[in-house]
Amino acid sequence: MLEDLSQYILDIAENSVKAKASRVLIELKIDSKKKLISLCVCDDGCGMDEDLLKQVEDPFTTTRKERRVGLGVPFLKQAALACDGFFEITSEKGKGTIVKAGFRLDHIDCPPLGDVAATVATLIMGWPWCHWIFRYEVDGNAFLLDLEELLEYLLGDRELLKSPKFILWLKEYIQENMSLLHEKKGGDGIAQD
């Protein structure tokens, strides 16, 4: 098992870019009334056929050549179900994959968010050519970071996305906006390392 949701996001999003996705949407929603955290990672990568999709939840199924196990999806499913949440994966060959998981906020086994802002900034720095979209919602109020819109302000300079100084600014910008959403609701029961 991974320690927090940011690590699951990193693993699943890395799977997306390794599957040749050019666009990846990462969505985190917190609903205090329903006491639910929902995660969705949606990509336009190569997708999976029905046979691979049936096997993807098995830790000994992977398409990677460098190792013989793939633990991200099975661990995410296990973590979600361990706290009375849900897990769903859909995929279509040539069209992409959608991974969804939900976690009951009031369950003792609900993982903390972790450093989601650093994870998103790391993904952008690691794969600056990818169209990253990050949406974070708390009780109906949302923050959206669309890399293509941000690049308009940067005059299309993707090289800037590799700059540690810029990535640190980006991490702080994301974190500040996430924190503002929690302040609106008083951070009801949200663990943020």
N, C-alpha and C positions, 0 to 999 in steps of 0.2 A: 504494500500500500504506500501511496505517496502521502506526504505530510499535510498538504493544503491544496485548495482548488487551483491556485496559480500554477502548481506543478502539473496538474492534469491538463490545464489549458495549454501549457508549453508542449507537453507530449503530443496531444491530439493535433494541435496546430502544426507542429513539426511534421507529423504524418501527412497533413494536407499538402505542405509544400514539397515533401518528398514524393507525393503522388502527382506532382506537376501542376498543382493548382496555381492559377494566376490571380485569383480573388479568394480571400478567406474572411468570413464574417465570424466574429467572436461576440457572443451576446451573453451577458450575465444579468439576470433579473432577480431582485429581492422583493418578495411580497410579504410584508409583516402580518397582514390579516390572515393570509393562508399559511403563514409560517413556512415559507418555501423559498429556496434558492434554486433557480433554474439556469442551467448552462446549455448553450447551443453553439456548436462549431460547424459551420456550413462552408463547403468549398466547391469549386468547379474543377477539381482534379480529375484524374483518369477513372475514378470510381471503381467499383468491384462488381464482378458477376455474381449471380445467385449462390454459386458454390462457395466462393471465398467469403461472401457475406455471412453465410451460415457458420463458417469456421472462425471468423474474426474474433469472437469472444473467447476462443481457446488460446491460452498463453503460449502454446507451442505452434501457433500459426503466425507466420510473418512473411512478408515479401522481401524483407531486408536480407542482404547477403552477409553483412558484417556480424550478425548474431542470429541465433536460432530460436529466439523467443521474442514475443511481442507482448509486453505486459501492460501497456497504457490503457487499451480498451478494456481488458478484463479487470484491471484494478479500478478503473472508473466505474464500471458496472457494479463491482463488489462494494465500493464505497457508497454509491447511491442507494443500493438496496439495503445496506447495513443500517441506514438511518431512515428506513421506511420511505425512500424516495422512488424514483423511477429511472429507467435507462432505455434508450431506443437508438438504434442505428439503422439508417436507410442509405442505400447507395444504388447507383445505376452506372453501369459500364459506359465510359465516355462522357458522363454528365456530372459526376461528383458524388460527394458523401455528406450526410448530415448526421451529426452525433448530438444527442440530447440526453441530459441527465438532470435529475432533480434531487434535492436534499432537504429533509425536514429541519428547519432552523432550530426547533426546540428539542431535537434528538441529541442525546449525549455523544453520539458518534458522528455528528455533522462536522465535517472538516472546516477549519477556518479558511478565510479567503486567501490569506498569504499576501505576497507582494505582487498583486495583479498588475499594477502600473509598471513595475520593472519587467515583468514577463512580456507585456505588450511592447514595451520599448525594445526589449531584447529581440523579439521576433522581427520588428521593423528593421533593426540594425543588421540582423543576420540575413534577412531576405528583403533587401530594399526594393527589388524589382516587383515584388508581390503587392497587389492592391489589398491592403489590410483595412478592415473596418472593425472598430471596437465600439460596442454599445453597452452601456451600463445603466441599469434602471433600478431605482429604489421607489417602491410604492407609487408607480405611475410617472415619476419625474425621471428624466433621462439625460445622459451625456453621450454624445456621439463623436467619435474621432474617425474621420474618413481620410486615409492617407492621401488619396488623390486630391481632395480639397486642400489639405495642408500643403501639398506640393505646389499648388497654384500660388500660395504665398511665398514659397521658396523658389519661385520661377522655374519649377521643374527640375531643380538640382538634386538628383537622387544621391549624388556623392556626399552631400551634406548629411544624409541619413546614416552614414558610416562614422560620423564625427562623434567621439565620446562626449564632447561638450554639448552638442545638440541633443544627443540621446538622454543625457542627464536632465537637460531642460524639459524634454518631452516626458520623461518619467514623472518629474515634479508637476508638470501641467496636468497629466492624467490623474495623478494622486490628488491634487488639489480639487479637481472637478468631482472625483469620486467622494471625497470628504465633504464637499458642499452638499451633495445629495443626502449624505447621512446626517448632516447637521439639520437639514430641513425636517427630518423625522426623528431626530435625537439618537440616531444610531441603534434603534431598537434591536437588541440581541444580536448584532452583527459582530463577529469576531474578525478583526483585521490585524493580525500580527503586528 
